[in-house]
Each structure stands twice: as structure tokens, then as C-alpha cells.
């Protein structure tokens, strides 16, 4: 029984993975001032927060938890391999994504992505993940793999 509350453990990708191990989860959502303290003390087996801010109710937080956990379950995402390189999986933010066409309004995608050299592409993606993490979320670098 998980109580969604600002005082709970901050939801992380790792915690989402842990929650996939349970066959059932009960999410308790408070309203405005939360729930009676006895719920914290006697019913909730865990308390989760989705961030350092307050919502008017726990329903949106519950939806975030459900989505973060469900997408890690087999069959939810079309390609399970895509879960391996996405943000927060290895402690880094994901590398930049590009689509077709290779040139749009004179904005080109990096040449290495058109090279067909999978080793170079993998290296570029890894480097870009590090650069992006350092730029946008330097706090994550210490915990990165």
C-alpha cells in the first residue's frame, strides 16, 4: 500500500523497476491536506513523492507512478531494447534524437548518424548523453554508471 505524499521517498527509475516486482499495488491518494496520520502509521507500507512540490490531490501523482511502472512491464513498450538507453536507466540523460529528413530548414543531423558505422554511432550517443547530463543535470553525474 503506497501513500502518495510530499514526505515520501522521491520516485526514481530504480524505484519504478522495484515496483514492477509486485503483482498488485494499492495507491492511496490524499486530498488538499493529505490523509489522516493513522493512514501513514498503520496502512501505508511505503510513501512516495513524485517531486518537491504540492498538488491538490494525489490522483495525478498516482497516474505518474502507474505510468512509470507499467512502461517497464514486458509488452508495454513496443521494443524492450529502447528501455536500455533512455534517460535515467544508467544514470545519464538520453542522447539527442533525430528523425527524417536528414536536412530540414538547413538544420542537419550529425553526420555520424548517417555513416552506418554502428560503433561510431554508439560512441557518439554515449558522449552526447554525458554532455547533455553535464549541461542539464550535473547532479546526476556522480551517480551515473
N, CA, C and O of each residue as an XYZ file, in Angstrom:
580
protein
N       0.858     -1.174      0.000
C       0.000      0.000      0.000
C       0.898      1.229      0.000
O       1.632      1.483      0.955
N       0.826      1.966     -1.059
C       1.704      3.131     -1.229
C       0.881      4.402     -1.073
O      -0.121      4.606     -1.758
N       1.325      5.240     -0.168
C       0.699      6.539      0.025
C       1.466      7.568     -0.782
O       2.681      7.700     -0.630
N       0.764      8.299     -1.641
C       1.380      9.385     -2.404
C       1.376     10.621     -1.511
O       0.316     11.139     -1.157
N       2.577     11.093     -1.147
C       2.691     12.189     -0.192
C       3.993     12.957     -0.428
O       5.000     12.360     -0.809
N       3.983     14.266     -0.207
C       5.215     15.044     -0.381
C       6.354     14.597      0.539
O       7.517     14.889      0.262
N       6.039     13.902      1.614
C       7.100     13.473      2.523
C       7.672     12.103      2.173
O       8.556     11.607      2.872
N       7.184     11.491      1.107
C       7.651     10.167      0.723
C       8.997     10.174      0.021
O       9.562     11.222     -0.290
N       9.496      8.951     -0.219
C      10.729      8.797     -0.999
C      10.474      9.317     -2.405
O       9.400      9.103     -2.968
N      11.460     10.000     -2.967
C      11.309     10.549     -4.308
C      11.290      9.420     -5.334
O      12.192      8.582     -5.354
N      10.273      9.397     -6.179
C      10.157      8.381     -7.222
C      11.326      8.489     -8.184
O      11.624      9.566     -8.700
N      11.981      7.371     -8.418
C      13.105      7.300     -9.347
C      12.870      6.156    -10.329
O      11.953      5.353    -10.155
N      13.692      6.093    -11.341
C      13.619      4.989    -12.293
C      13.902      3.664    -11.586
O      13.248      2.655    -11.851
N      14.879      3.682    -10.689
C      15.220      2.461     -9.944
C      14.045      1.995     -9.093
O      13.751      0.801     -9.036
N      13.372      2.939     -8.431
C      12.209      2.581     -7.623
C      11.095      2.029     -8.514
O      10.410      1.079     -8.135
N      10.914      2.618     -9.685
C       9.904      2.118    -10.616
C      10.194      0.669    -10.986
O       9.279     -0.150    -11.067
N      11.474      0.352    -11.211
C      11.857     -1.041    -11.500
C      11.523     -1.951    -10.324
O      11.008     -3.052    -10.521
N      11.808     -1.505     -9.107
C      11.491     -2.289     -7.913
C       9.999     -2.593     -7.843
O       9.605     -3.711     -7.509
N       9.178     -1.613     -8.153
C       7.730     -1.784     -8.041
C       7.172     -2.758     -9.066
O       6.075     -3.283     -8.871
N       7.894     -3.018    -10.153
C       7.412     -3.990    -11.146
C       7.418     -5.413    -10.592
O       6.786     -6.301    -11.164
N       8.116     -5.635     -9.501
C       8.215     -6.975     -8.920
C       6.946     -7.389     -8.175
O       6.759     -8.567     -7.869
N       6.080     -6.426     -7.886
C       4.849     -6.731     -7.154
C       3.723     -7.049     -8.122
O       3.597     -6.407     -9.166
N       2.900     -8.041     -7.780
C       1.766     -8.385     -8.638
C       0.610     -7.406     -8.443
O      -0.222     -7.252     -9.337
N       0.547     -6.746     -7.289
C      -0.506     -5.773     -7.005
C       0.078     -4.591     -6.248
O       0.945     -4.759     -5.391
N      -0.399     -3.408     -6.566
C      -0.050     -2.193     -5.824
C      -1.343     -1.464     -5.506
O      -2.236     -1.368     -6.348
N      -1.438     -0.962     -4.315
C      -2.558     -0.104     -3.937
C      -1.971      1.277     -3.694
O      -1.078      1.451     -2.865
N      -2.488      2.260     -4.431
C      -2.011      3.630     -4.305
C      -3.065      4.446     -3.563
O      -4.220      4.517     -3.982
N      -2.657      5.055     -2.469
C      -3.563      5.857     -1.653
C      -3.330      7.327     -1.980
O      -2.206      7.824     -1.896
N      -4.403      8.015     -2.353
C      -4.307      9.418     -2.755
C      -5.037     10.294     -1.747
O      -6.212     10.077     -1.450
N      -4.328     11.277     -1.232
C      -4.949     12.239     -0.332
C      -5.550     13.395     -1.106
O      -5.371     13.498     -2.319
N      -6.262     14.265     -0.406
C      -6.839     15.479     -0.969
C      -6.454     16.659     -0.107
O      -6.498     16.567      1.120
N      -6.083     17.752     -0.713
C      -5.743     19.019     -0.055
C      -4.721     18.841      1.061
O      -3.522     18.925      0.793
N      -5.136     18.602      2.285
C      -4.194     18.477      3.404
C      -3.664     17.059      3.573
O      -2.967     16.782      4.549
N      -3.968     16.172      2.668
C      -3.454     14.807      2.744
C      -4.445     13.848      3.361
O      -5.648     13.937      3.114
N      -3.934     12.925      4.170
C      -4.782     11.920      4.802
C      -4.537     11.922      6.307
O      -3.576     12.514      6.797
N      -5.404     11.265      7.004
C      -5.287     11.111      8.451
C      -3.941     10.463      8.779
O      -3.507      9.552      8.073
N      -3.296     10.911      9.812
C      -1.980     10.394     10.209
C      -2.001      8.893     10.445
O      -0.980      8.228     10.271
N      -3.142      8.349     10.837
C      -3.239      6.900     11.084
C      -3.046      6.093      9.807
O      -2.635      4.934      9.862
N      -3.339      6.694      8.663
C      -3.072      6.020      7.386
C      -1.565      5.875      7.213
O      -1.079      4.811      6.827
N      -0.820      6.954      7.502
C       0.648      6.891      7.449
C       1.164      5.804      8.396
O       2.013      4.993      8.027
N       0.649      5.803      9.589
C       1.163      4.926     10.648
C       0.767      3.467     10.505
O       1.558      2.584     10.836
N      -0.442      3.190     10.017
C      -0.963      1.825     10.092
C      -1.314      1.152      8.766
O      -1.364     -0.077      8.704
N      -1.556      1.916      7.713
C      -1.963      1.302      6.446
C      -0.868      1.306      5.399
O      -0.617      0.288      4.755
N      -0.224      2.431      5.226
C       0.780      2.557      4.170
C       2.026      1.749      4.512
O       2.560      1.844      5.617
N       2.476      0.961      3.555
C       3.728      0.221      3.734
C       4.894      0.971      3.093
O       6.058      0.648      3.330
N       4.567      1.977      2.276
C       5.580      2.810      1.655
C       4.950      4.163      1.365
O       3.730      4.277      1.246
N       5.783      5.180      1.254
C       5.318      6.522      0.915
C       6.202      7.049     -0.205
O       7.429      7.009     -0.118
N       5.558      7.544     -1.260
C       6.278      8.013     -2.436
C       5.858      9.437     -2.753
O       4.688      9.799     -2.633
N       6.834     10.238     -3.159
C       6.608     11.581     -3.669
C       7.096     11.614     -5.111
O       8.094     10.975     -5.444
N       6.399     12.354     -5.965
C       6.855     12.466     -7.357
C       7.668     13.731     -7.579
O       8.105     13.987     -8.701
N       7.882     14.525     -6.544
C       8.696     15.729     -6.700
C       8.509     16.682     -5.544
O       7.635     16.500     -4.697
N       9.328     17.680     -5.525
C       9.306     18.654     -4.442
C       8.339     19.786     -4.748
O       8.743     20.934     -4.934
N       7.087     19.453     -4.795
C       6.005     20.411     -4.994
C       4.736     19.759     -4.473
O       4.730     18.566     -4.170
N       3.665     20.527     -4.366
C       2.415     20.020     -3.802
C       1.313     20.134     -4.849
O       1.185     21.149     -5.533
N       0.525     19.073     -4.957
C      -0.641     19.047     -5.827
C      -1.891     19.122     -4.953
O      -1.804     18.908     -3.744
N      -3.040     19.417     -5.534
C      -4.265     19.491     -4.744
C      -4.801     18.110     -4.382
O      -5.643     17.985     -3.493
N      -4.326     17.089     -5.053
C      -4.738     15.726     -4.748
C      -3.695     14.743     -5.245
O      -2.820     15.102     -6.033
N      -3.786     13.522     -4.793
C      -2.794     12.516     -5.148
C      -3.060     11.776     -6.437
O      -2.265     10.925     -6.835
N      -4.177     12.088     -7.108
C      -4.534     11.339     -8.323
C      -3.502     11.489     -9.434
O      -3.146     10.509    -10.089
N      -3.023     12.705     -9.648
C      -2.021     12.901    -10.695
C      -0.718     12.190    -10.350
O      -0.068     11.612    -11.221
N      -0.346     12.235     -9.086
C       0.860     11.511     -8.659
C       0.681     10.015     -8.888
O       1.616      9.340     -9.319
N      -0.502      9.493     -8.606
C      -0.772      8.069     -8.825
C      -0.645      7.719    -10.302
O      -0.112      6.665    -10.650
N      -1.132      8.600    -11.171
C      -1.013      8.354    -12.612
C       0.449      8.323    -13.039
O       0.829      7.520    -13.890
N       1.264      9.184    -12.460
C       2.695      9.198    -12.776
C       3.328      7.868    -12.349
O       4.086      7.268    -13.111
N       3.021      7.416    -11.149
C       3.577      6.151    -10.655
C       3.127      4.997    -11.544
O       3.939      4.157    -11.930
N       1.844      4.953    -11.869
C       1.327      3.874    -12.712
C       2.046      3.854    -14.059
O       2.442      2.785    -14.524
N       2.220      5.010    -14.691
C       2.879      5.049    -15.992
C       4.350      4.679    -15.885
O       4.856      3.922    -16.713
N       5.044      5.199    -14.881
C       6.474      4.906    -14.717
C       6.718      3.419    -14.499
O       7.717      2.879    -14.974
N       5.818      2.755    -13.789
C       5.968      1.327    -13.512
C       5.486      0.489    -14.693
O       6.174     -0.440    -15.119
N       4.315      0.811    -15.219
C       3.720     -0.012    -16.286
C       4.606     -0.083    -17.519
O       4.705     -1.138    -18.144
N       5.252      1.016    -17.880
C       6.065      1.022    -19.098
C       7.284      0.119    -18.979
O       7.921     -0.194    -19.985
N       7.618     -0.307    -17.753
C       8.741     -1.222    -17.552
C       8.305     -2.688    -17.572
O       9.145     -3.587    -17.532
N       7.008     -2.926    -17.633
C       6.498     -4.300    -17.671
C       6.624     -4.863    -19.084
O       6.474     -4.127    -20.059
N       6.899     -6.159    -19.199
C       7.032     -6.776    -20.521
C       5.787     -6.554    -21.379
O       4.660     -6.741    -20.921
N       6.011     -6.152    -22.631
C       4.925     -5.971    -23.571
C       4.335     -4.575    -23.603
O       3.557     -4.265    -24.506
N       4.678     -3.722    -22.650
C       4.103     -2.372    -22.631
C       4.729     -1.487    -23.701
O       4.024     -0.777    -24.418
N       6.048     -1.532    -23.803
C       6.768     -0.752    -24.803
C       7.023     -1.658    -26.002
O       7.381     -2.825    -25.840
N       6.839     -1.124    -27.195
C       6.988     -1.913    -28.414
C       8.322     -2.625    -28.530
O       8.364     -3.804    -28.882
N       9.408     -1.932    -28.242
C      10.735     -2.519    -28.346
C      11.425     -2.450    -26.986
O      11.821     -1.368    -26.553
N      11.575     -3.591    -26.304
C      12.208     -3.593    -24.988
C      13.623     -3.014    -24.996
O      14.088     -2.507    -23.976
N      14.312     -3.086    -26.143
C      15.667     -2.543    -26.233
C      15.682     -1.030    -26.017
O      16.685     -0.474    -25.570
N      14.565     -0.364    -26.336
C      14.527      1.087    -26.189
C      14.590      1.507    -24.718
O      14.965      2.638    -24.411
N      14.230      0.614    -23.825
C      14.286      0.926    -22.389
C      15.721      0.969    -21.868
O      15.984      1.551    -20.815
N      16.643      0.359    -22.598
C      18.024      0.248    -22.136
C      18.764      1.580    -22.207
O      19.591      1.869    -21.341
N      18.484      2.392    -23.215
C      19.263      3.619    -23.429
C      18.529      4.893    -23.048
O      19.066      5.982    -23.250
N      17.323      4.798    -22.506
C      16.591      6.025    -22.215
C      17.093      6.714    -20.946
O      17.838      6.134    -20.156
N      16.674      7.948    -20.775
C      17.111      8.751    -19.633
C      16.893      8.016    -18.307
O      15.893      7.325    -18.117
N      17.835      8.181    -17.417
C      17.819      7.678    -16.046
C      18.068      6.180    -15.899
O      18.209      5.697    -14.775
N      18.125      5.434    -16.996
C      18.346      3.997    -16.886
C      19.747      3.695    -16.367
O      19.927      2.822    -15.519
N      20.740      4.423    -16.882
C      22.117      4.203    -16.418
C      22.664      5.414    -15.670
O      23.872      5.535    -15.465
N      21.766      6.307    -15.266
C      22.188      7.483    -14.518
C      22.472      8.699    -15.380
O      22.829      9.757    -14.863
N      22.318      8.558    -16.690
C      22.545      9.674    -17.613
C      21.240     10.048    -18.304
O      20.285      9.271    -18.314
N      21.211     11.239    -18.878
C      20.103     11.609    -19.742
C      20.328     10.989    -21.111
O      21.465     10.732    -21.506
N      19.260     10.755    -21.821
C      19.368     10.130    -23.136
C      19.986     11.089    -24.155
O      19.852     12.308    -24.043
N      20.656     10.523    -25.134
C      21.273     11.275    -26.226
C      20.196     11.943    -27.081
O      19.032     11.548    -27.012
N      20.558     12.945    -27.884
C      19.588     13.621    -28.750
C      18.986     12.654    -29.773
O      19.653     11.738    -30.253
N      17.731     12.878    -30.088
C      17.022     12.068    -31.069
C      16.829     12.876    -32.353
O      16.548     14.073    -32.305
N      16.980     12.218    -33.486
C      16.767     12.853    -34.777
C      15.878     11.959    -35.627
O      15.916     10.735    -35.499
N      15.083     12.567    -36.489
C      14.204     11.825    -37.387
C      14.463     12.277    -38.821
O      15.385     13.052    -39.075
N      13.668     11.802    -39.733
C      13.786     12.192    -41.134
C      13.024     13.486    -41.364
O      12.074     13.769    -40.634
N      13.400     14.261    -42.330
C      14.510     14.093    -43.263
C      15.833     14.476    -42.600
O      15.839     15.121    -41.552
N      16.944     14.083    -43.204
C      18.246     14.395    -42.619
C      18.565     15.898    -42.634
O      19.425     16.362    -41.886
N      17.865     16.648    -43.489
C      18.045     18.105    -43.529
C      16.662     18.740    -43.573
O      15.833     18.403    -44.417
N      16.432     19.660    -42.654
C      15.150     20.364    -42.568
C      15.442     21.819    -42.233
O      16.060     22.103    -41.207
N      15.003     22.751    -43.090
C      15.257     24.191    -42.910
C      16.746     24.487    -42.711
O      17.119     25.344    -41.910
N      17.558     23.791    -43.428
C      19.020     23.913    -43.314
C      19.564     23.440    -41.966
O      20.719     23.711    -41.638
N      18.758     22.747    -41.194
C      19.222     22.135    -39.943
C      19.516     20.673    -40.265
O      18.622     19.920    -40.652
N      20.766     20.285    -40.104
C      21.164     18.925    -40.460
C      21.391     18.090    -39.210
O      21.738     18.601    -38.146
N      21.186     16.794    -39.374
C      21.507     15.896    -38.273
C      23.010     15.625    -38.307
O      23.626     15.766    -39.364
N      23.609     15.247    -37.201
C      25.053     14.968    -37.188
C      25.424     13.903    -38.216
O      24.741     12.890    -38.365
N      26.510     14.157    -38.911
C      26.977     13.283    -39.998
C      27.196     11.843    -39.526
O      26.916     10.902    -40.268
N      27.688     11.666    -38.316
C      27.978     10.324    -37.816
C      26.732      9.432    -37.834
O      26.843      8.219    -38.012
N      25.550     10.024    -37.651
C      24.317      9.228    -37.634
C      23.943      8.715    -39.015
O      23.130      7.798    -39.138
N      24.523      9.293    -40.044
C      24.270      8.843    -41.416
C      25.360      7.906    -41.920
O      25.269      7.380    -43.030
N      26.389      7.697    -41.106
C      27.574      6.950    -41.544
C      27.339      5.454    -41.688
O      28.013      4.799    -42.483
N      26.406      4.909    -40.941
C      26.210      3.460    -40.962
C      27.191      2.717    -40.072
O      27.105      1.495    -39.948
N      28.112      3.423    -39.458
C      29.106      2.809    -38.569
C      28.504      2.731    -37.161
O      28.486      3.720    -36.428
N      28.020      1.564    -36.801
C      27.286      1.390    -35.543
C      28.153      1.628    -34.307
O      27.657      2.102    -33.285
N      29.425      1.306    -34.392
C      30.326      1.552    -33.256
C      30.513      3.049    -33.036
O      30.472      3.528    -31.902
N      30.717      3.782    -34.126
C      30.868      5.242    -34.009
C      29.572      5.900    -33.531
O      29.602      6.842    -32.739
N      28.455      5.406    -34.009
C      27.160      5.945    -33.591
C      26.956      5.706    -32.094
O      26.525      6.603    -31.370
N      27.265      4.500    -31.638
C      27.133      4.187    -30.211
C      28.043      5.082    -29.373
O      27.636      5.581    -28.324
N      29.272      5.283    -29.838
C      30.215      6.152    -29.134
C      29.692      7.579    -29.081
O      29.740      8.219    -28.030
N      29.190      8.087    -30.214
C      28.638      9.445    -30.276
C      27.461      9.589    -29.319
O      27.366     10.576    -28.590
N      26.572      8.609    -29.322
C      25.406      8.661    -28.433
C      25.829      8.690    -26.964
O      25.273      9.449    -26.170
N      26.800      7.875    -26.611
C      27.281      7.846    -25.230
C      27.887      9.202    -24.840
O      27.605      9.736    -23.767
N      28.714      9.740    -25.725
C      29.314     11.052    -25.457
C      28.243     12.130    -25.314
O      28.327     12.981    -24.429
N      27.241     12.091    -26.183
C      26.162     13.079    -26.120
C      25.350     12.947    -24.832
O      24.899     13.947    -24.274
N      25.167     11.725    -24.366
C      24.472     11.518    -23.093
C      25.235     12.166    -21.944
O      24.644     12.803    -21.072
N      26.537     11.999    -21.952
C      27.369     12.603    -20.905
C      27.311     14.130    -20.999
O      27.118     14.806    -19.988
N      27.476     14.668    -22.197
C      27.437     16.120    -22.396
C      26.092     16.686    -21.958
O      26.035     17.685    -21.241
N      25.014     16.047    -22.391
C      23.674     16.523    -22.043
C      23.449     16.480    -20.531
O      22.868     17.404    -19.962
N      23.903     15.421    -19.890
C      23.734     15.286    -18.444
C      24.534     16.350    -17.718
O      24.033     16.980    -16.786
N      25.788     16.557    -18.142
C      26.613     17.601    -17.520
C      25.978     18.985    -17.677
O      26.023     19.802    -16.757
N      25.398     19.238    -18.828
C      24.809     20.543    -19.107
C      23.477     20.739    -18.371
O      23.251     21.781    -17.756
N      22.608     19.739    -18.438
C      21.243     19.900    -17.927
C      21.034     19.410    -16.500
O      20.238     19.983    -15.756
N      21.739     18.362    -16.117
C      21.549     17.762    -14.791
C      22.883     17.305    -14.209
O      23.090     16.106    -14.019
N      23.797     18.244    -13.921
C      25.109     17.852    -13.413
C      25.046     17.073    -12.099
O      25.984     16.353    -11.754
N      23.952     17.217    -11.376
C      23.782     16.463    -10.131
C      23.724     14.957    -10.354
O      23.985     14.189     -9.428
N      23.389     14.523    -11.561
C      23.248     13.103    -11.858
C      24.590     12.415    -12.130
O      24.701     11.199    -11.973
N      25.602     13.175    -12.532
C      26.873     12.584    -12.961
C      27.515     11.725    -11.867
O      28.075     10.671    -12.170
N      27.448     12.144    -10.636
C      28.071     11.394     -9.546
C      27.496      9.991     -9.388
O      28.186      9.080     -8.932
N      26.221      9.820     -9.769
C      25.574      8.525     -9.615
C      25.569      7.703    -10.894
O      25.133      6.552    -10.884
N      26.043      8.272    -11.987
C      25.979      7.588    -13.290
C      26.907      6.386    -13.354
O      27.961      6.354    -12.718
N      26.488      5.393    -14.144
C      27.327      4.215    -14.383
C      28.344      4.537    -15.452
O      29.155      3.682    -15.810
